């Protein structure tokens, strides 16, 4: 699956299509776009955003929403989570290699909020990883 996104906007994926439909989809779009690989949302196990604060880990997380992040947030499927729950969810749904990557990212950017999703399959280009980081922001 691939996602078509409009250039110059931050409004997310406008359309997700099978690889076989790329050329036909590109021909009917009438605005500048770029294409990226779409995440297998139907297979997500954990998604949301987390950060480390003076209280420990905190964030908004949803379990097995089967939705795109924006839709899951709009539908209230991501709920506030405190340290013990965040750690339990990470231990349950994020594989050890991905968890090491997450810890390294937080060590590099200790004030940042990290938007992520974990899946029941490997994702990305590095084998043995089931988590994607969508954004690491500090503002």
N, CA, C and O of each residue as an XYZ file, in Angstrom:
556
protein
N       0.840     -1.171      0.000
C       0.000      0.000      0.000
C       0.891      1.242      0.000
O       1.953      1.266      0.622
N       0.436      2.257     -0.704
C       1.145      3.532     -0.728
C       0.152      4.656     -0.474
O      -1.033      4.553     -0.790
N       0.667      5.723      0.103
C      -0.164      6.880      0.381
C       0.205      8.038     -0.518
O       1.385      8.332     -0.706
N      -0.787      8.691     -1.068
C      -0.592      9.908     -1.851
C      -0.827     11.085     -0.921
O      -1.868     11.160     -0.268
N       0.119     11.996     -0.854
C       0.006     13.185     -0.011
C       0.178     14.424     -0.877
O       0.996     14.448     -1.797
N      -0.595     15.435     -0.574
C      -0.481     16.694     -1.300
C       0.775     17.429     -0.861
O       1.044     17.538      0.335
N       1.535     17.926     -1.804
C       2.733     18.698     -1.490
C       2.361     20.008     -0.805
O       1.359     20.632     -1.153
N       3.158     20.415      0.154
C       2.975     21.715      0.788
C       1.914     21.762      1.867
O       1.590     22.842      2.360
N       1.360     20.613      2.250
C       0.364     20.604      3.328
C       0.788     19.610      4.390
O       1.638     18.752      4.149
N       0.203     19.728      5.542
C       0.449     18.786      6.624
C      -0.844     18.080      7.007
O      -1.043     17.708      8.164
N      -1.707     17.902      6.040
C      -3.017     17.346      6.332
C      -3.053     15.831      6.245
O      -4.132     15.244      6.328
N      -1.926     15.191      6.081
C      -1.884     13.742      6.106
C      -2.132     13.107      4.752
O      -2.161     13.780      3.722
N      -2.309     11.809      4.778
C      -2.528     11.048      3.558
C      -3.921     11.348      3.027
O      -4.910     11.276      3.757
N      -3.980     11.677      1.775
C      -5.273     11.928      1.150
C      -5.871     10.655      0.577
O      -7.092     10.501      0.526
N      -5.019      9.753      0.152
C      -5.528      8.534     -0.475
C      -4.500      7.424     -0.331
O      -3.305      7.649     -0.521
N      -4.965      6.229      0.004
C      -4.098      5.061      0.116
C      -4.558      4.063     -0.939
O      -5.744      3.749     -1.040
N      -3.593      3.563     -1.729
C      -3.931      2.659     -2.817
C      -2.966      1.475     -2.845
O      -1.881      1.525     -2.264
N      -3.381      0.414     -3.530
C      -2.504     -0.729     -3.773
C      -1.393     -0.288     -4.731
O      -1.578      0.644     -5.513
N      -0.260     -0.947     -4.668
C       0.852     -0.598     -5.552
C       0.450     -0.676     -7.032
O       0.921      0.120     -7.845
N      -0.401     -1.615     -7.375
C      -0.813     -1.762     -8.771
C      -1.604     -0.555     -9.277
O      -1.721     -0.358    -10.486
N      -2.143      0.246     -8.372
C      -2.969      1.393     -8.763
C      -2.208      2.716     -8.750
O      -2.816      3.773     -8.914
N      -0.907      2.676     -8.559
C      -0.133      3.918     -8.454
C      -0.257      4.772     -9.711
O      -0.553      5.962     -9.615
N      -0.041      4.200    -10.860
C      -0.043      4.983    -12.097
C      -1.425      5.568    -12.374
O      -1.534      6.732    -12.760
N      -2.469      4.789    -12.186
C      -3.826      5.288    -12.429
C      -4.176      6.401    -11.448
O      -4.808      7.386    -11.828
N      -3.773      6.251    -10.203
C      -4.052      7.280     -9.193
C      -3.284      8.554     -9.525
O      -3.836      9.652     -9.453
N      -2.015      8.410     -9.889
C      -1.205      9.574    -10.241
C      -1.804     10.325    -11.433
O      -1.756     11.554    -11.482
N      -2.363      9.594    -12.383
C      -2.942     10.228    -13.573
C      -4.189     11.054    -13.243
O      -4.469     12.046    -13.916
N      -4.937     10.652    -12.214
C      -6.170     11.400    -11.919
C      -5.988     12.515    -10.885
O      -6.876     13.351    -10.719
N      -4.853     12.535    -10.195
C      -4.613     13.633     -9.250
C      -4.341     14.910    -10.029
O      -3.608     14.883    -11.018
N      -4.898     15.990     -9.614
C      -4.752     17.257    -10.331
C      -3.984     18.295     -9.514
O      -4.094     19.494     -9.769
N      -3.214     17.840     -8.544
C      -2.410     18.742     -7.718
C      -1.064     18.071     -7.447
O      -0.954     16.848     -7.539
N      -0.047     18.855     -7.114
C       1.277     18.258     -6.826
C       1.197     17.318     -5.617
O       0.508     17.613     -4.640
N       1.896     16.202     -5.688
C       1.837     15.210     -4.621
C       3.169     14.501     -4.471
O       4.051     14.602     -5.323
N       3.291     13.780     -3.365
C       4.373     12.822     -3.241
C       3.778     11.522     -2.747
O       2.660     11.493     -2.233
N       4.523     10.460     -2.904
C       4.045      9.126     -2.546
C       4.981      8.570     -1.478
O       6.200      8.720     -1.558
N       4.387      7.929     -0.483
C       5.199      7.210      0.489
C       4.498      5.911      0.844
O       3.317      5.724      0.553
N       5.233      5.031      1.466
C       4.647      3.759      1.854
C       3.653      4.003      2.986
O       3.951      4.728      3.936
N       2.485      3.401      2.883
C       1.455      3.559      3.911
C       1.628      2.483      4.978
O       1.954      1.335      4.675
N       1.407      2.866      6.213
C       1.510      1.917      7.318
C       0.309      0.973      7.297
O      -0.772      1.350      6.846
N       0.499     -0.249      7.781
C      -0.606     -1.213      7.825
C      -1.494     -0.956      9.049
O      -1.442     -1.697     10.031
N      -2.300      0.092      8.977
C      -3.081      0.522     10.143
C      -3.950     -0.577     10.734
O      -4.161     -0.619     11.946
N      -4.447     -1.454      9.899
C      -5.300     -2.532     10.396
C      -4.544     -3.494     11.302
O      -5.157     -4.316     11.984
N      -3.212     -3.398     11.316
C      -2.394     -4.294     12.133
C      -1.722     -3.588     13.304
O      -0.850     -4.162     13.955
N      -2.125     -2.331     13.580
C      -1.464     -1.648     14.694
C      -1.891     -2.248     16.020
O      -3.041     -2.647     16.205
N      -0.940     -2.304     16.935
C      -1.205     -2.821     18.274
C      -1.187     -1.701     19.309
O      -1.861     -1.776     20.337
N      -0.407     -0.665     19.022
C      -0.265      0.453     19.942
C       0.049      1.692     19.120
O       0.862      1.632     18.198
N      -0.585      2.815     19.444
C      -0.268      4.044     18.740
C      -0.555      5.233     19.634
O      -1.389      5.174     20.537
N       0.155      6.310     19.360
C      -0.073      7.522     20.112
C       1.191      8.337     20.238
O       2.096      8.259     19.406
N       1.232      9.127     21.308
C       2.402      9.958     21.557
C       2.757      9.885     23.026
O       1.889      9.870     23.899
N       4.062      9.840     23.278
C       4.560      9.731     24.642
C       5.712     10.701     24.842
O       6.338     11.167     23.890
N       5.972     10.990     26.112
C       7.132     11.815     26.464
C       7.549     11.450     27.876
O       6.794     10.843     28.636
N       8.760     11.834     28.200
C       9.276     11.629     29.557
C       9.241     12.979     30.254
O       9.809     13.952     29.756
N       8.583     13.044     31.398
C       8.471     14.282     32.162
C       9.040     14.068     33.557
O       9.579     13.002     33.858
N       8.920     15.080     34.407
C       9.381     14.933     35.788
C       8.557     13.888     36.546
O       8.965     13.430     37.613
N       7.405     13.514     35.997
C       6.569     12.472     36.616
C       6.850     11.087     36.039
O       6.252     10.105     36.479
N       7.749     10.994     35.065
C       8.021      9.721     34.391
C       7.452      9.752     32.982
O       7.310     10.825     32.396
N       7.125      8.589     32.434
C       6.535      8.505     31.100
C       5.073      8.910     31.148
O       4.342      8.528     32.062
N       4.652      9.687     30.158
C       3.246     10.071     30.030
C       2.890     10.103     28.560
O       3.770     10.145     27.699
N       1.607     10.083     28.275
C       1.206     10.216     26.884
C      -0.248      9.884     26.646
O      -1.024      9.634     27.568
N      -0.581      9.893     25.373
C      -1.906      9.494     24.899
C      -1.694      8.288     24.013
O      -1.042      8.389     22.974
N      -2.239      7.142     24.410
C      -2.028      5.910     23.671
C      -3.341      5.175     23.451
O      -4.251      5.231     24.279
N      -3.420      4.486     22.324
C      -4.558      3.624     22.015
C      -4.054      2.239     21.668
O      -2.962      2.086     21.122
N      -4.845      1.237     21.981
C      -4.487     -0.152     21.737
C      -5.390     -0.730     20.656
O      -6.616     -0.648     20.738
N      -4.769     -1.310     19.654
C      -5.466     -2.003     18.560
C      -6.633     -1.192     17.986
O      -7.754     -1.690     17.880
N      -6.360      0.041     17.623
C      -7.425      0.889     17.078
C      -7.765      0.533     15.643
O      -8.903      0.723     15.215
N      -6.796      0.017     14.888
C      -7.031     -0.302     13.491
C      -7.285      0.922     12.623
O      -7.794      0.803     11.508
N      -6.936      2.085     13.127
C      -7.211      3.351     12.442
C      -5.916      4.098     12.177
O      -4.873      3.796     12.755
N      -6.006      5.079     11.292
C      -4.918      6.027     11.128
C      -4.880      6.885     12.390
O      -5.900      7.062     13.055
N      -3.733      7.401     12.709
C      -3.545      8.148     13.954
C      -4.527      9.315     14.083
O      -5.150      9.494     15.130
N      -4.661     10.093     13.035
C      -5.539     11.265     13.070
C      -6.983     10.840     13.367
O      -7.673     11.487     14.155
N      -7.436      9.756     12.738
C      -8.802      9.265     12.967
C      -8.957      8.734     14.387
O      -9.969      8.993     15.039
N      -7.963      7.994     14.870
C      -8.027      7.453     16.228
C      -8.105      8.572     17.263
O      -8.840      8.471     18.245
N      -7.337      9.644     17.032
C      -7.382     10.786     17.958
C      -8.748     11.456     17.914
O      -9.322     11.771     18.957
N      -9.270     11.673     16.712
C     -10.563     12.340     16.557
C     -11.691     11.540     17.188
O     -12.658     12.115     17.688
N     -11.575     10.235     17.167
C     -12.614      9.367     17.724
C     -12.426      9.102     19.221
O     -13.209      8.364     19.819
N     -11.411      9.688     19.821
C     -11.185      9.513     21.254
C     -10.635      8.152     21.637
O     -10.794      7.718     22.778
N      -9.987      7.471     20.695
C      -9.449      6.143     20.968
C      -8.079      6.173     21.649
O      -7.608      5.153     22.152
N      -7.443      7.346     21.661
C      -6.182      7.510     22.378
C      -6.507      8.169     23.702
O      -7.143      9.223     23.734
N      -6.080      7.564     24.787
C      -6.434      8.075     26.109
C      -5.180      8.417     26.908
O      -4.111      7.860     26.658
N      -5.311      9.334     27.873
C      -4.153      9.702     28.697
C      -3.646      8.500     29.485
O      -4.426      7.735     30.053
N      -2.323      8.349     29.509
C      -1.704      7.216     30.213
C      -0.580      7.735     31.100
O       0.157      8.645     30.722
N      -0.462      7.145     32.284
C       0.602      7.510     33.212
C       1.748      6.508     33.105
O       1.679      5.548     32.337
N       2.795      6.741     33.879
C       4.041      5.983     33.759
C       3.850      4.477     33.770
O       4.319      3.801     32.855
N       3.186      3.934     34.764
C       3.056      2.475     34.877
C       2.350      1.893     33.661
O       2.738      0.837     33.162
N       1.320      2.573     33.184
C       0.582      2.078     32.021
C       1.412      2.203     30.756
O       1.430      1.278     29.944
N       2.102      3.327     30.566
C       2.950      3.497     29.381
C       4.001      2.396     29.351
O       4.195      1.762     28.314
N       4.673      2.162     30.458
C       5.716      1.137     30.499
C       5.147     -0.253     30.234
O       5.765     -1.047     29.525
N       3.981     -0.557     30.795
C       3.353     -1.862     30.563
C       2.965     -2.035     29.094
O       3.155     -3.111     28.526
N       2.427     -0.988     28.480
C       2.035     -1.070     27.071
C       3.255     -1.209     26.165
O       3.234     -1.985     25.210
N       4.307     -0.468     26.458
C       5.536     -0.599     25.670
C       6.108     -2.012     25.791
O       6.538     -2.598     24.797
N       6.112     -2.556     27.005
C       6.635     -3.902     27.214
C       5.799     -4.949     26.481
O       6.333     -5.935     25.973
N       4.515     -4.734     26.430
C       3.625     -5.705     25.787
C       3.660     -5.642     24.256
O       3.628     -6.678     23.592
N       3.726     -4.435     23.700
C       3.519     -4.286     22.263
C       4.750     -3.894     21.439
O       4.726     -4.036     20.217
N       5.808     -3.412     22.061
C       6.986     -2.960     21.315
C       8.110     -3.974     21.500
O       8.489     -4.287     22.628
N       8.642     -4.487     20.389
C       9.701     -5.494     20.495
C      10.978     -4.880     21.075
O      11.152     -3.662     21.036
N      11.866     -5.715     21.611
C      13.066     -5.198     22.294
C      13.939     -4.276     21.435
O      14.438     -3.270     21.940
N      14.131     -4.591     20.167
C      14.975     -3.742     19.314
C      14.336     -2.378     19.108
O      15.023     -1.356     19.141
N      13.036     -2.357     18.897
C      12.333     -1.085     18.743
C      12.350     -0.299     20.045
O      12.463      0.926     20.029
N      12.239     -0.991     21.164
C      12.285     -0.311     22.462
C      13.657      0.306     22.682
O      13.757      1.412     23.212
N      14.716     -0.392     22.281
C      16.065      0.183     22.370
C      16.158      1.450     21.525
O      16.752      2.442     21.948
N      15.567      1.413     20.321
C      15.568      2.599     19.453
C      14.822      3.754     20.112
O      15.271      4.899     20.059
N      13.683      3.452     20.732
C      12.897      4.479     21.409
C      13.684      5.090     22.568
O      13.718      6.310     22.728
N      14.308      4.246     23.364
C      15.103      4.749     24.493
C      16.257      5.628     24.008
O      16.549      6.656     24.618
N      16.915      5.232     22.918
C      18.018      6.036     22.366
C      17.490      7.383     21.881
O      18.139      8.410     22.077
N      16.336      7.385     21.260
C      15.748      8.632     20.771
C      15.414      9.572     21.931
O      15.658     10.777     21.855
N      14.859      9.017     22.993
C      14.527      9.840     24.165
C      15.793     10.340     24.854
O      15.812     11.451     25.384
N      16.846      9.533     24.851
C      18.110      9.993     25.426
C      18.691     11.155     24.620
O      19.254     12.092     25.187
N      18.549     11.087     23.289
C      19.046     12.163     22.435
C      18.209     13.435     22.545
O      18.735     14.545     22.475
N      16.903     13.259     22.718
C      15.966     14.390     22.764
C      15.079     14.256     23.996
O      13.902     13.919     23.873
N      15.625     14.516     25.180
C      14.910     14.237     26.428
C      13.641     15.062     26.649
O      12.776     14.650     27.422
N      13.510     16.194     26.002
C      12.326     17.038     26.183
C      11.253     16.782     25.122
O      10.186     17.395     25.164
N      11.520     15.902     24.191
C      10.644     15.722     23.031
C       9.436     14.834     23.327
O       9.450     13.996     24.229
N       8.402     15.052     22.534
C       7.250     14.159     22.476
C       7.428     13.307     21.239
O       7.761     13.817     20.169
N       7.206     12.008     21.379
C       7.426     11.082     20.282
C       6.097     10.472     19.865
O       5.376      9.886     20.672
N       5.798     10.625     18.590
C       4.587     10.037     18.015
C       4.993      8.710     17.381
O       5.914      8.667     16.566
N       4.310      7.628     17.752
C       4.736      6.303     17.322
C       3.552      5.382     17.069
O       2.417      5.667     17.452
N       3.853      4.281     16.419
C       2.884      3.203     16.246
C       3.656      1.889     16.228
O       4.737      1.801     15.645
N       3.095      0.874     16.868
C       3.666     -0.473     16.851
C       2.655     -1.394     16.170
O       1.450     -1.147     16.192
N       3.179     -2.463     15.565
C       2.364     -3.368     14.756
C       2.625     -4.809     15.146
O       3.598     -5.097     15.843
N       1.772     -5.712     14.705
C       1.971     -7.130     14.997
C       2.870     -7.807     13.959
O       2.974     -9.033     13.921
N       3.515     -6.994     13.120
C       4.472     -7.472     12.121
C       5.672     -6.524     12.111
O       5.605     -5.418     12.647
N       6.759     -6.965     11.501
C       7.904     -6.066     11.307
C       7.507     -4.985     10.303
O       6.788     -5.254      9.341
N       7.983     -3.759     10.535
C       7.717     -2.641      9.631
C       9.015     -1.878      9.392
O       9.969     -1.998     10.160
N       9.038     -1.098      8.324
C      10.225     -0.321      8.026
C      11.252     -1.127      7.268
O      10.964     -2.226      6.793
N      12.438     -0.589      7.155
C      13.486     -1.222      6.350
C      14.497     -2.005      7.182
O      15.328     -2.713      6.612
N      14.455     -1.902      8.488
C      15.383     -2.639      9.347
C      14.642     -3.852      9.895
O      13.652     -3.688     10.609
N      15.091     -5.058      9.583
C      14.403     -6.262     10.063
C      14.360     -6.333     11.589
O      15.246     -5.818     12.272
N      13.328     -6.972     12.104
C      13.211     -7.185     13.541
C      12.716     -5.983     14.302
O      12.932     -5.890     15.510
N      12.053     -5.053     13.626
C      11.500     -3.871     14.282
C      10.000     -3.810     13.993
O       9.583     -3.966     12.845
N       9.192     -3.586     15.022
C       7.743     -3.517     14.810
C       7.173     -2.134     15.120
O       5.956     -1.978     15.219
N       8.031     -1.137     15.273
C       7.580      0.202     15.629
C       8.055      1.224     14.612
O       9.186      1.169     14.129
N       7.170      2.153     14.299
C       7.521      3.307     13.481
C       7.406      4.553     14.331
O       6.456      4.698     15.100
N       8.358      5.446     14.200
C       8.276      6.755     14.844
C       7.884      7.737     13.766
O       8.593      7.902     12.774
N       6.747      8.392     13.964
C       6.233      9.332     12.979
C       6.822     10.723     13.187
O       7.045     11.465     12.231
N       7.067     11.061     14.433
C       7.515     12.410     14.704
C       8.196     12.454     16.065
O       7.798     11.762     17.003
N       9.214     13.269     16.148
C       9.888     13.555     17.411
C       9.950     15.066     17.485
O      10.743     15.694     16.784
N       9.104     15.665     18.344
C       8.989     17.122     18.345
C       9.280     17.682     19.733
O       8.987     17.068     20.760
N       9.863     18.858     19.716
C      10.200     19.535     20.957
C       9.904     21.030     20.785
O      10.796     21.825     20.487
N       8.651     21.384     20.978
C       8.261     22.789     20.889
C       7.215     23.122     21.901
O       6.766     24.266     21.971
